[in-house]
Structure formats: C-alpha cells, structure tokens
C-alpha cells in the first residue's frame, strides 16, 4: 500500500480514511513511532477536510487557535485568537509537508465498501472506481462536517437565480449589489451574514430557530507576541493549556441541565444582544426560548448587530416554497432574491455507517447500529476488529476543542497498532460486554445533560437519544480513552 521501512512493516499495511485533522494527525503519529506502512485515502484532490471545503466569507474557527492545533505540532505564528479558515488550511498543508506525508496519500480515492476477512485478519477496501486494497488495520477519519445538508424545500430546484451551500461557496459569483437570501442561522450563518451584509443590496436571513450567541472577543496577535511564542515554546504551551482549562471550567454551564448555571451565561448573551440590537421587537425574535447549551452555542461580535443595518431583514415566517423569482413564506409574503445561500449545516449521519462496512460473520455496521450508533469510547465497535473510528459516537465536545478528543483517540489506536505488530496478532476486537457497559454508563448520564432538556437539535437522533456528544469533561474522556487496555479486547493470535 505504501513505502515501508522493513519487510515486516510491508506485511502490516494500515489504511487511514480521510485527510482532515484526524487522518493527518494519525499519519504523523505513525511516522513518529517509526511506522511507515500506511496509506491515507482521500476522496478530494487536497487535504484539509472541513477547512479545505469551507471557504465562505468570514469562515473561521470558533475555538481559540492555540487549542485548535495539534499539541505535538504547535503553531506560534497564528495571526488571530480565532484563526480564519485559510490560515487553518495553511497550517495543515504545512504539517503535511513537514512530515512528508504526500507520498502516503492517494487523492481522488473514495472508499465505498469495507469487508473483514476473519481468517486472514485483513480488511478489503473497495474504492468507488472498483479498485481494491487490503489492510491489517483501518483508521476511519472521515469526519462529520463533510457532506452539506440540503434542505427539503419545495421548489428549490425551480429557482431561477444562483443557489449554493456555504460549504460549496461559488467564488465566481459576485454578490455586490445583489438581493441575497441566507437560509439558516447556525454556525456558518453567523459568520457569513456580517461578512456579506455591507456588500449586498439587500440581505434576507431566514430563521427557523434563534440561537444563543456569545461575544467572540477576537483579536490579532501582535508580531511581538508571535515572536515570544516562537522563542519560548513554554509560553505557547501555557497559552494552550490556559485556553483549554478555561473551556473546562465553563463546561458545566454548557453541558449540565442546570438552569442556575446556564442562567449566568444567558444573561451575558442577553446583554450582548441588547447592546447589538436597539429594537426591542427585533431582539425578541432573536432571543432563544430554550436553555443555553441545548443547541450549539455560537460566538460572534457582529452577527446580531448586522440586523440593525437598513439592508438586512430577519424573516421568521416559515418558508412555504421557492419559486423562479424568490421565496414565498406561509403567511403569503414573498421575497424576491437573486441568490440563495444555504447555511443549513451538514449531513452528520449519526445513525449510519459512512459506507457499507461488513465485520465478523458478515454483520454490517448499519445492523450493529440499528438501535443507535454506539462504540467503545467512541472508537471501536464489537464485531469489527482492527477498525478504529476517530470522532465516532458520543465523542463530540460541546464546550472545547475537538482535537483534545481526537488526540486521545489517535493515542489509543496507535497503542493497539503497536501491540498487534509487536506480538504478531491477527486482530483485536472490543468485547461486547465492555462496550455495552461503557455505553450504558454514558446513557445513564444523558438525562442530567442540557441536550435532553426539551429543544430539538442535530445532536439528537429521531428517538430523542444522544449519540453525538460526550456527557462530561474533556479531561475525563481523555484520561479514559487515551490508553489501550488489552483486557477490554478479545485478542486473537495469528
């Protein structure tokens, strides 16, 4: 599958699916461990995942830059506290070049099927082209923020103007002087709206549910500060730890169903809204009626204030249909527009495998997840040996950097890989009772979490269960997940 450092390594091919943060981080750690027999399969023509695809105006991370980077590849040169998408993408491209990973990456190769041969202890991966590959271990790093969620709106295909999703931004289309509709008021909308509002003739923002928005307080790092971080790596580590520790400190406000705790943050957000929007009636439409944290908390210094502009309107009447000239709402009102921007998020796919995956005994991952997506520590599923998922079920953070979780998962997978190689094992497979015990404990916590307090969000499955987020502190997850414990797994020798 790829160049290797020894005959033994050549006999141990490793497949990494996806070249976003997870896949690149896994590849780097394999190289650091002296393991070179891996191939990264990427369906696009470049690395980056979310940050390759999301290039819409204002696209940026809502986690501080020093935390939103690998701890083993710190970047002292971030230009802002919250890095913009092109700078994050440049960071990823830089680490790929530093670690000479391009020779390990097969671009334009989308894995469409995976099947496990129990007797051989090998996975067969089939690409969309029909080409097949074999691997002893598979690390799935496909990510969740990849495929845009297309809204089910009557007549959308009949619209005579331009339509595109924020994750597929049409940079050839000039918005200057246009009448623009933005459908959605989530994480991408709060960045797009203030970025394009000064440019367009009229901006109509269609809101189904308002969101809690906290001040971002972004700022540029001075050249002096960046030089200090370069000269004193300990200062950079201290900054990273301080930002992470602060997010953990405020974690219970975000994830616990505790109105007394969240009320403090709601008052802070409410004060931000009052400063941003003078009109009381408009403020009432923008203020959520659900507990803070129940849906994703957004951060922005200028989203709410955009609605104070003369050329920006908030539309809260539900959309009835889209016609050739624009959008018609259920109350009969019509909004003629030149372009529709879909800020409707991503098809996260929490209830199904990203493609057909068949494990031991011919059982598929979709069958294993018929009652909801579950995994041991969000990484391994019983019956699917030597398969490790990064950011799998119940590993999403509600309050801190996703990379804190990802690095723990990479450590777990790397320890398993080293054990399999060192001892010549055929495979390791998490024990069903271990997986069940772990997930039972997680689900018993869920009633005490804010996500179960009554609002509807993408966190929840159709039955109201949460298979997306981890119900607790990041530190707790990391301490429990970063170590591979052989006793949790069925060990099958060659």
N, C-alpha and C positions, 0 to 999 in steps of 0.2 A: 504493500500500500504506500509506503514512503521509504525514503532512505533510512538506514538503521545503523547502529553503532557496532553490532556484532551479530553472528548467526543466530544466537539465542534471541536477541531482540527482534530479528527479522521474522522469527516464528511467533511473535506476540504482537500482531497488528492491533492498533487501537483506533477506533473511529470517534471523532468528535463531530456532532451535527450542529452547525451554526457557528458563524464567525462574528458574533457580537461580543459583549463584555465577558459573558460566561465562557464561550468557546475559546476566546483568546486567552483568558486567564488560565483555563485548564491547560492549554498548549504551553504556555510559559512555565507553569509549574512542572509539567512533564519534562521539559527541557532542563530546568534547574535540577531535576532529580536524575538527570543523565539518561532519560528515556526518550528516544528519538523515533520510535516506530509507530508514529501516529499520523493520521491524515484528518484534516478539517474539511468537512463537506459544506460548502456554502452555495445556496441556490442563486444568489445575486452575483454581480461581477466585481464586488468590492466588499471589504469587511465593514463592520460598524453597526449592523442591525438597525435598531431604533434610531441611532444618530446618523446613519447613512441615509435613512428614508425620510426623517422629519426635518425638513429644511424650510418650513413655512416661516414667514416674517415673525420675528420675536421668539422663535423656538429656543428654549433654554432648559436647563435642569432646575428642578425645584428642591434640590438637595445641595448643600454647600460643596464647592469644587474639591476642597481638600479631603472630604469624605467620599465624594463620588469619583474615586480613582483607586487603583489597586494599592493596598498597603505596601506591597513588595515592589511597586513601581510609582513612588510618589512623584508629583509634579510641582516643583517650586515656582513655576512660571505661569500659573493660572492668572489670567488678566482680571477676573472678577470673582467676587464671593460666590456667585451663581453663574457658572460658565454657560455660554451660548452653544448651540448645537454644533456649529462648525469647529469650535475650539475643542469640544469633546471628541469629535470625529478625528481631528488632527492629532489628539493625544493617542487615540487607538492606532492610527496609522503609524505614529512614531514608535510605539512599543512593538508593533509587528515588524518594523524594520530593524529595531534594536536586537530583537531575538531571532531575526532571520527566519520568520515563520512562513513566508510566501511559498517556499519550496514544499511546504507541508499542506498547502491549501489547494483544493480543487474547486475553482469557481465555476458557476453555471451548472452545478450538480445538485439537484434537489432529490433528496432521499424520499421515495414514495412508498416503501414497504420494508419491513424488517421481520425476519423469521429466525428462531433459535433452533439449532441442532443440538439436542441434549447429549447425544452420544459423543459428538465431537467437541462440545463446549464452545461452539462458534455461532456467531450471528452472520446471517447473509443479508446484506442491504441491497436493495434494488433501487436504482435511480429512475427518474421519470423517463429517461431515454432508453431504459431497459438494461443498461449496464449493471453488473453485479459486483459486489465487493464483500469480502469476508473480514470479520473482526473478532478477536477474542473478547474485547470489552468495548462497549458503546457508552459514550457520554452524550446525552441529549441536551443541547443548549439552544433549543430552537426559540426560546423566549415567548413572551405573551403579547408584546406590543409590536406585532409584525404585520398582521393582516387587517386592513381597515374594515371597520364595521359599516356596512352600507345600510342606511335606514330604509325601512319599508314604508315609503311614502307614495301614495297613489299619484301616478302621472309624472314621476320624477324623470323618467326616460323621455317624456314628451317635451321637456323644457327646451326652448329654442336658443337659449344662451349657453354660457360656459358652466360646467359643473365639475368640481374636483374636490377630493378629500384633502384634509390638511397634511396627511402622510404621503400624498402624491401631488404635492403643490405644483401647479403649472407656472413656472417662472417666465414662460414666454408670453403669458397673458398679462397685460398692463392694467392694473386696477385704477389707475389715475382717472378721476372724473367719472367713474362708473357707479351705478347703483348696485350695491352688494348685499347679499343675504348671507348671514352666518347661522347655520342650524346647529345648535348645541351650545352649552355654556359650561363645559368641563375644562380639563387642564390645558388643552390646546387652545380653546376659545379665549381664555383669559390672557393668553399671550398674543394671539392673532388680533383680537379686537383693538387694543390700544395701538398696535403696530400699524394697522392699515387705516384707522379712523381718520388721521389727518390727510390721507391721500385720496380717499374716495369722495364721490359727490354725496352719497347717502349710504348709511350702513344700518341695516335692519338685523337685529340679533334676536333669533327665535329661541325662547327659553321655555323648557318644559318644567324644570325644577331648579330653583335657585340654589346656590352653593355658599357655604361659609368661606370667606376669603380673609386671609390674614396678611398684614403688611409684610412685604418681602425684604425691605431694607437692604437692597442690593447696592454694591459699590465697587469701584475699581480698586484693585491692589496697586499701590504706588510702586514705582520702579525700585525704590529703596526697600520696600517690604519684600519684593520678589528676590532682590539680591541677598537680603538677610536669610530668607528661606533656603537659597542656594548655598550660602556659606555655612549656615548652621542647620543641618538636617534635623537636629533635635527640636528646633523651633517649629519646623514643619510638622513633625510627628506630634508635638504638643498641640498645635492648632487643630490637627485632625482629631486627636483624642478629645479636645475640649468641645468641638462641634458635635462629635458623636455622644459624649457624655451629656451634653445639654439636651439632645434629642431623646435620650433615655430618661432623663429627669422629667421631661414633659410627656413621656409616653403614656402614663396612666390617664392623663387628661384626654388623650386621643382615643385610647382603645377600651377603657373601662366604661361600663354603663353606670356612670356616677354623675348625675346632673350637678351636684355641688362642685365637682372638679371642673367639668366642662363649662359650667356657667361662667367661670372666670375668663376662659378663652372666648366664649360667646360675647361677653361684654367688651373685650378687646376688639373683636371683629366688628361688633356693632358700632363702636366708636370710630373705627376706620371707615365704615360705611357712612356714618353721619358727616364725617369730615369730607368725604369724597362726593357725596350726592346731597345737595341742598334741598331738593324737592322731597317733601315727606311722603307723598303718594308713590313716587318712584322708589323711594327707599323701602317701602312696604312690599313692593313687588320683588325687590332684590334680596330681601331678608328671608332666610330659610325658616321653616317652622318645625324642623326636626333637630335632634340633639347633635351638637358638633361632634364630628368623628364618625357618625353613622354612614356618611358618604365621604368620599375623598375630600380632604381639606385642601383648598387652593391658596396659593400665595401670589400676590401682585400688589404693586404700589399704584398702578394706574388703570386697572380694569374698570373698577366701579366709577372712577372719575370720568371715564370715556363717555358714560351715559349723560353727562352734563353738557356734552357738545351738542350744538344745534343740528348737526348732520347725523346724529346717532339716535336710533329709537329702539326701545325694548318691546318686543312682541311676546305677550304671554298667552294669547289665544291659541289653542291647538291648531295645527295645520290640518286642513281638510284634504287638500290636494295641490299638486303643482300643475300649472298649465303652460302653454307655449310662452307666455309673456312674464309669468311670475308665480307667486304663491298665494293661494286662497285659504283663509282661515275659516274655522267652523262658524264664527259669528258673521260671516259674509264679507269681511274686509279683504281687500286684495292689495298685494304688494308687488308692483312691477319692478323687476330687477334685471340686470344684465348678466350677473354671475351668481351662482350658488356655491358657497363654501361649506362643505360637510365637516363639521368639527364634532364628529359622532363617535370618536374613540376607536377601539379595536375589538375584533372578534377574538376574545381571550381563549375561548374553548376550554373551560374548566372541566367540562363533563366528558370529554372525549380525547382520545389519543390524537396527536398531530397528523398521523398517517397510520395505516394498518400495522400493528405490532403483534406478532404471534410468539408466545413464550412456550414454556414446557407443556407437553400434552396437547399442543395445538390451541390452547386457550389464548384468546386475544385480549389486549389491554382494554378494549371497549367492554368486553364481557366482565373483566375484573372490576371495572368501574361502573357497572350497571347501576349500582346504588349510590354513586358519587365517587369522585376521584379521591383516592387515598393512597398514601405511600408512607413508608417508614422514614420519619424525619424529613418527609417531602422528597426523598431521593430515590429509594428503592422500593419495588413492588414484588411481593412474594409470587413466585412462578415466572419471573422474568430475570434470570440470572445474569450477572455481569453487565447489567444495564443500570446506569446512574443518570438521574434527571437533575439538572440544575434548575432551581426555582420551580419545583414541582408543587403539588397540592399543599396548601397551608404553610407556605414559606414566604408569602408576600408580607412586607413590612407596612404597617400603617403610619409609622412615625419617623422612620430613619432610612438610611441608605440601603438599597437593595444589595449593594456589594458586600456589606457586612455579612449578610446571609450567604451570598454566593461564594465568598472565600472559605467559609466553613465547609460548604458542600464540596468544593474543589479539594480541600484537605482530606475529607472523608474518602472521596473517590480515589485520590492518589494513594492513600494508605492501603486501600483494597487492591489496587492495581499492583503495588509493590509486593504485597503478600502473595497474590496469585502467581506473579512472575517468579518470585524467590522460591516458592515451595512447589512450583510446577502444578498448581491446582487446575482442575478442569473448569470449575466455576464456584462462585459463592452466591447464595440465594437467601434473602432475608426470610426468617421463619415467620410463618403466618401468624402464630400466636404473639410474636414480638410486635409485628406490625399492628395487629388488632388492639393489643394492649396500649400501644403508643397513641393510636388514633382515638380510642375510647377516652383516654385522658384528655386529649385536645377538645373533643366534642363536649365533654362534661363542663369545660370552661366556657364554652360559647354563650350560654345564657347570661353570663355576667359581663359580656362584652357589648359595647355600644352598637355593633353591627346588627345585633339581634333586638334592638330597641324599637323597631317598627318601620323604618324607612326602607325604600327599595333601592338597591344599588347593584352594580356589576359584581360585587363581592359574593352575592348570594345566588345559589342555584334555584331552579324553579320550585323546589320543595322548601325553600327558605333556609337550607343549611349552608354553612360557610366552608368551602373547600379552597378558599383563596388565601386568606391571611393567617398569620401566626398569632394566637391569642396570648401575647405576653411580651416581655422584654427581649430585645435582640440578643443581649448578653446571655440570657437563659438558653435561647436557641443555639447560639454559637457554642457554648460550653457543652451542650448535649450532642451536637451534631458533628463537630469537627474531628472527633476521634472515631475511627473504625474499630468496632468491637467484634472480634471474630465469633464470640459466643452468641451474638444476635443473629448469626447467619448459619445456614446449612453449608458445610464445607465439603465439597466433592472433589476427591483427588483424581488425577488423570489415570 
